[in-house]
Amino acid sequence: MRKKLRVFLDTSAILAGLNSPSGAAGVILSLVAASKITGVISPQIIDEGEEVIGTKFPKLYLAWTAFLLLPLEVTPNPSMTRVRHAYIILPTNDAPILASAMRANPDALVTWNTRDFLRPNVVRLVNFPILRPGDFLDLARKKRVLV
């Protein structure tokens, strides 16, 4: 039996999936809902999602609530040491999210935040691929892990 992929989901990918269920990010959320892959998030993702939905996407509140009821793996809060280390790699307010992803060591981090997470030094210094939703689905299909 194949090992189920563990995919760390950034807020941008989650919101894209909730907003467009038929898009690549929406397909990923459907795979999580069907227990085909394991969605991994952090407390920071939950906080960021709550804030963004409350201020920018209030119509997604019910979909967000349904997402949080999925069988997700929620990482513990990262230690300050881990956040400092992540900040050296990614000196933005996304350092705690990167720290959580690094601790979780997923099979991939899926994000639409290409400006921050796809910086060459970030991609080089983590032990997992950082991919846009469509790129993740392409890779998973090529590796035949979503059969």
VOTOR-321212 format. One record per residue (C-alpha): x, y, z; residue number from 1. Coordinates in nm, 4 decimals. Example, Ala and Ser with C-alpha at 12.3 -4.5 7.8 and 13.67 -1.06 7.14 Angstrom:
<sites>
{site {1.2300, -0.4500, 0.7800}, 1}
{site {1.3670, -0.1060, 0.7140}, 2}
</sites>
This chain:
<sites>
{site {0.0000, 0.0000, 0.0000}, 1}
{site {0.1267, 0.3457, -0.0895}, 2}
{site {0.2104, 0.5936, 0.1802}, 3}
{site {-0.0437, 0.8758, 0.1882}, 4}
{site {0.1152, 1.2090, 0.0948}, 5}
{site {0.1372, 1.4716, 0.3690}, 6}
{site {0.0890, 1.8163, 0.2169}, 7}
{site {0.1419, 2.1365, 0.4147}, 8}
{site {-0.1224, 2.3827, 0.2964}, 9}
{site {-0.0497, 2.7542, 0.3074}, 10}
{site {-0.3374, 2.9944, 0.3672}, 11}
{site {-0.3223, 3.1209, 0.0089}, 12}
{site {-0.3785, 2.7713, -0.1309}, 13}
{site {-0.6599, 2.6972, 0.1137}, 14}
{site {-0.8424, 3.0205, 0.0313}, 15}
{site {-0.7968, 2.9613, -0.3414}, 16}
{site {-0.9428, 2.6129, -0.3007}, 17}
{site {-1.2401, 2.7370, -0.1024}, 18}
{site {-1.3022, 3.0164, -0.3520}, 19}
{site {-1.2652, 2.7954, -0.6602}, 20}
{site {-1.3445, 2.4304, -0.5798}, 21}
{site {-1.2852, 2.3207, -0.9402}, 22}
{site {-0.9369, 2.4756, -0.9585}, 23}
{site {-0.6158, 2.2950, -0.8650}, 24}
{site {-0.6269, 2.4134, -0.5028}, 25}
{site {-0.9901, 2.3032, -0.4798}, 26}
{site {-0.8959, 1.9597, -0.6115}, 27}
{site {-0.6293, 1.9359, -0.3398}, 28}
{site {-0.8871, 2.0208, -0.0726}, 29}
{site {-1.1154, 1.7530, -0.2209}, 30}
{site {-0.8311, 1.5017, -0.1945}, 31}
{site {-0.7899, 1.5949, 0.1724}, 32}
{site {-1.1657, 1.5583, 0.2282}, 33}
{site {-1.1579, 1.2147, 0.0617}, 34}
{site {-0.8573, 1.1134, 0.2776}, 35}
{site {-0.6463, 1.0558, -0.0351}, 36}
{site {-0.3796, 1.2893, 0.1043}, 37}
{site {-0.3184, 1.4311, 0.4500}, 38}
{site {-0.3579, 1.8065, 0.4795}, 39}
{site {-0.1118, 1.9572, 0.7253}, 40}
{site {-0.1647, 2.3054, 0.8685}, 41}
{site {-0.0334, 2.5067, 1.1613}, 42}
{site {-0.2017, 2.7244, 1.4230}, 43}
{site {-0.0669, 3.0253, 1.2289}, 44}
{site {-0.2539, 2.9080, 0.9182}, 45}
{site {-0.5751, 2.8908, 1.1203}, 46}
{site {-0.5193, 3.2393, 1.2664}, 47}
{site {-0.4289, 3.3876, 0.9282}, 48}
{site {-0.7279, 3.2209, 0.7624}, 49}
{site {-0.9666, 3.3523, 1.0275}, 50}
{site {-0.8308, 3.7049, 0.9838}, 51}
{site {-0.8343, 3.7068, 0.6034}, 52}
{site {-1.1802, 3.5517, 0.5787}, 53}
{site {-1.3169, 3.7963, 0.8353}, 54}
{site {-1.1788, 4.0995, 0.6528}, 55}
{site {-1.1682, 4.0036, 0.2840}, 56}
{site {-1.3787, 3.6935, 0.2179}, 57}
{site {-1.6711, 3.6790, 0.4631}, 58}
{site {-1.8758, 3.4724, 0.2151}, 59}
{site {-1.6213, 3.1914, 0.2556}, 60}
{site {-1.6846, 3.1583, 0.6292}, 61}
{site {-1.9015, 2.8449, 0.6024}, 62}
{site {-1.6586, 2.6795, 0.3597}, 63}
{site {-1.3708, 2.7702, 0.5949}, 64}
{site {-1.5546, 2.6149, 0.8882}, 65}
{site {-1.6180, 2.2985, 0.6851}, 66}
{site {-1.2483, 2.2886, 0.5910}, 67}
{site {-1.1474, 2.3015, 0.9570}, 68}
{site {-1.3688, 1.9972, 1.0212}, 69}
{site {-1.1682, 1.7863, 0.7747}, 70}
{site {-0.9234, 1.5276, 0.9105}, 71}
{site {-0.6273, 1.7659, 0.9174}, 72}
{site {-0.2934, 1.7294, 1.0894}, 73}
{site {-0.2314, 2.0466, 1.2913}, 74}
{site {0.1309, 2.1019, 1.3853}, 75}
{site {0.2204, 2.2386, 1.7276}, 76}
{site {0.3222, 2.6028, 1.7524}, 77}
{site {0.6879, 2.6363, 1.6536}, 78}
{site {0.9382, 2.7304, 1.9218}, 79}
{site {1.1026, 3.0723, 1.9106}, 80}
{site {1.4279, 2.9003, 1.8146}, 81}
{site {1.2594, 2.7392, 1.5135}, 82}
{site {1.0964, 3.0698, 1.4134}, 83}
{site {1.4316, 3.2513, 1.4370}, 84}
{site {1.5926, 2.9851, 1.2189}, 85}
{site {1.3087, 3.0114, 0.9658}, 86}
{site {1.3380, 3.3924, 0.9720}, 87}
{site {1.6997, 3.3624, 0.8602}, 88}
{site {1.5748, 3.1676, 0.5582}, 89}
{site {1.2581, 3.3730, 0.4999}, 90}
{site {1.2765, 3.7162, 0.6662}, 91}
{site {0.9039, 3.7936, 0.6437}, 92}
{site {0.5987, 3.7497, 0.8642}, 93}
{site {0.5638, 3.4027, 0.7071}, 94}
{site {0.8646, 3.2742, 0.9044}, 95}
{site {0.6422, 3.1033, 1.1680}, 96}
{site {0.4556, 2.9212, 0.8905}, 97}
{site {0.7831, 2.8104, 0.7333}, 98}
{site {0.9043, 2.6993, 1.0784}, 99}
{site {0.5918, 2.4863, 1.1215}, 100}
{site {0.6304, 2.3371, 0.7753}, 101}
{site {0.9961, 2.2582, 0.8384}, 102}
{site {0.9079, 2.0867, 1.1649}, 103}
{site {0.6296, 1.8866, 0.9970}, 104}
{site {0.8628, 1.7851, 0.7111}, 105}
{site {0.5769, 1.7267, 0.4635}, 106}
{site {0.6055, 1.5688, 0.1218}, 107}
{site {0.5338, 1.9171, -0.0194}, 108}
{site {0.4292, 2.2677, 0.0802}, 109}
{site {0.1533, 2.4004, -0.1455}, 110}
{site {0.1136, 2.7770, -0.1766}, 111}
{site {0.0160, 3.0611, -0.4053}, 112}
{site {0.2545, 3.2920, -0.2153}, 113}
{site {0.5282, 3.2605, -0.4746}, 114}
{site {0.6851, 3.5945, -0.3854}, 115}
{site {0.7972, 3.4671, -0.0459}, 116}
{site {0.8015, 3.0879, -0.0452}, 117}
{site {0.9563, 3.0385, -0.3892}, 118}
{site {1.2597, 3.2552, -0.3215}, 119}
{site {1.5664, 3.0594, -0.4374}, 120}
{site {1.7235, 3.0489, -0.0905}, 121}
{site {1.4004, 2.9181, 0.0649}, 122}
{site {1.3588, 2.6446, -0.1972}, 123}
{site {1.7246, 2.5466, -0.1584}, 124}
{site {1.7242, 2.5297, 0.2231}, 125}
{site {1.4129, 2.3229, 0.2932}, 126}
{site {1.3862, 1.9439, 0.2657}, 127}
{site {1.0619, 1.9361, 0.0678}, 128}
{site {0.9351, 2.0844, -0.2576}, 129}
{site {0.7424, 2.4117, -0.2446}, 130}
{site {0.4833, 2.4070, -0.5206}, 131}
{site {0.1862, 2.5944, -0.6596}, 132}
{site {-0.1335, 2.3848, -0.6478}, 133}
{site {-0.1270, 2.2862, -1.0156}, 134}
{site {0.2412, 2.1954, -0.9984}, 135}
{site {0.1724, 1.9722, -0.6978}, 136}
{site {-0.1052, 1.7900, -0.8851}, 137}
{site {0.1195, 1.7474, -1.1910}, 138}
{site {0.4002, 1.6038, -0.9782}, 139}
{site {0.1648, 1.3722, -0.7906}, 140}
{site {0.0193, 1.2429, -1.1182}, 141}
{site {0.3657, 1.1858, -1.2682}, 142}
{site {0.4731, 0.9937, -0.9600}, 143}
{site {0.1414, 0.8053, -0.9719}, 144}
{site {0.0629, 0.8764, -0.6084}, 145}
{site {-0.2932, 0.9934, -0.6755}, 146}
{site {-0.4167, 0.6873, -0.8626}, 147}
</sites>
